Amino acid sequence: MNSMFLSTGDDPYAHLRRHAAAVSKAAFDGLWATIELQPDPFARQRYTVGVVVAGMDGTFSFRVLDDLAKFECLYGRDDVAELRTLLETAEQGLLRARKDQMPLRDVQFDSTAVLLGDLWPTAGASLDAVLSRLYLDVVPFIPREERKTRDFITLDNTSVRRMVDDELKRIAGLSFERIHTEPQRALRDHATGESHWLEFNLEPPGKAGSVISAVYKTPTSVELNFLRASRDLATYARVKGLLDRQLALFVMTPAPGAMPPAELERVENILGEQSWNLEKQGFLISAHSSPSPLAQDVWDWAGVAT
């Protein structure tokens, strides 16, 4: 049978094979799932509020929506506070699962209103790049300003800490274990009887600190990250009786040229304001756009002898 779409001869696809090119294997292969909310157990409406991406070795990272302004149109301002609590439940459940090295399919949350969607295969340049792309693709309530900077790759705290830890291990050697600590812990305040869920990753003798990210597309995300990190460290210091200059935040900032100048200026204004406020409270603040100087500042602050 003759056809204008087929080659003559033994190989009908010969004309196509001449144009075939080898496609290199993606640097990252893994699985991903949506993070969903179902606020009303009697309604079938679900909202995609985040994304989680896992590598084939089981390690995973996630992003959860932090700006709920659009939900106010649906539920009103009062009910949005309850939705924010559910988002914190999602974050804490995923943090516990990551700490326990639990597979994504086995992740459990403290509320039935939070659940993971089906697992799907994915691939890309890196885990962080895939996470950023999927987050923008599938979460419908992202603020418009955040979508404008789609090509900008967000780095969450876990991603930044991974890079700084690699550098800190090189600098500190065996002393790394005396500086680094598991990021999540429950702390009981014996004075008030309250329990606090705290998140920070540096605890050299007599000190506490946290490596955090300011590599976000919106100033709101940067500000919230500062507030959460400083609140957890201040709570730990109060319970443990730590003094001024024993608390520190090490902040990864966006690289020059990584985002539009106007957006970068807004982020820098937040960094300056938050740093000034925290330094007045006795915090040491270090900010750099690459992991090497951040790791060096962590080492100098920790004061751990080799």
Order of alpha helices (4+ residues) and beta strands (2+ residues): alpha-beta-beta-beta-alpha-alpha-beta-beta-alpha-alpha-alpha-beta-beta-beta-alpha-beta-alpha-beta-alpha
